[in-house]
Amino acid sequence: MAARTTWLQVHADQLLDALGEFGLSLPRQAAAGLLQDRVRAVAAQMRITEQSARRYFTDDTVQSMAREIAVSLVEERPGSAPLEHPAPCPFRWQRLA
């Protein structure tokens, strides 16, 4: 019997794929942690459950997260070439210290 794939696993894989398009990689567990943190933040801000907050995480949202991560890394490396298609993120990215 195959193990059931969770929402977090599916979206972590999507985030990893999206980051790969920018030439970036991240451990799967770290990607899952970033998504879980974002789900918690959305749930708290909207005063809804985490399960309800997950409904707001579309493929475009995950792609936007990857884009925002890539843009933030370019901003931190003076002299780096800007990304070809930077676009505003629909939410503010919180950097981990």
C-alpha positions in Angstrom: 0.0 0.0 0.0 1.4 3.4 -1.0 1.9 6.1 1.6 -0.6 9.0 1.3 1.0 12.2 0.1 0.2 15.2 2.3 -0.7 18.7 1.3 2.6 19.9 2.7 4.6 17.3 0.8 2.9 18.2 -2.5 3.4 22.0 -2.0 7.0 21.6 -0.7 7.8 19.7 -3.9 6.2 22.5 -5.9 8.3 25.1 -4.1 11.4 23.1 -4.7 10.6 22.9 -8.4 9.9 26.6 -8.6 13.2 27.4 -6.8 14.9 25.1 -9.3 13.7 27.3 -12.1 15.8 30.1 -10.5 18.8 27.8 -10.1 18.2 27.5 -6.3 17.9 24.4 -4.2 16.7 23.8 -0.6 16.3 20.7 1.5 12.7 19.4 1.3 12.3 19.7 5.1 13.3 23.4 4.9 10.8 24.0 2.1 8.1 22.4 4.1 9.0 24.5 7.1 8.8 27.7 5.1 5.4 26.7 3.8 4.1 25.7 7.2 5.3 29.0 8.7 3.5 30.9 5.9 0.3 28.9 6.4 0.4 29.7 10.2 1.0 33.4 9.4 -1.9 33.5 7.0 -4.2 31.6 9.4 -3.3 34.0 12.3 -3.7 37.1 10.2 -7.1 36.0 8.8 -8.2 34.4 12.1 -8.9 31.1 10.4 -7.7 27.5 10.9 -4.5 26.4 9.2 -6.5 23.9 7.2 -8.6 26.8 5.9 -5.5 28.9 5.2 -4.1 26.2 2.9 -6.9 26.9 0.4 -5.2 30.2 -0.3 -2.0 28.5 -1.4 -2.4 28.0 -5.1 0.3 27.1 -7.6 0.7 30.8 -8.3 1.2 31.5 -4.6 4.0 28.9 -4.3 5.6 30.3 -7.5 5.4 33.8 -6.0 7.1 32.5 -2.8 10.0 31.1 -4.9 10.3 34.3 -6.9 10.4 36.4 -3.7 13.1 34.1 -2.2 15.2 34.4 -5.4 14.8 38.2 -5.5 15.7 38.6 -1.9 18.9 36.6 -2.5 19.8 38.8 -5.5 19.3 41.9 -3.4 21.7 40.4 -0.8 24.5 39.8 -3.3 25.7 43.2 -4.7 26.7 42.8 -8.4 24.3 39.9 -9.0 22.3 40.1 -12.2 18.7 40.8 -11.6 16.2 38.0 -12.4 14.7 38.0 -15.8 11.1 38.1 -14.6 10.8 39.6 -11.1 7.3 40.2 -10.1 5.8 41.5 -6.9 4.8 39.0 -4.3 1.1 39.0 -3.1 2.4 38.8 0.5 5.4 40.1 2.3 8.2 37.5 2.7 9.7 37.3 6.2 13.3 36.5 6.2 14.7 34.0 8.6 17.4 35.4 10.8 
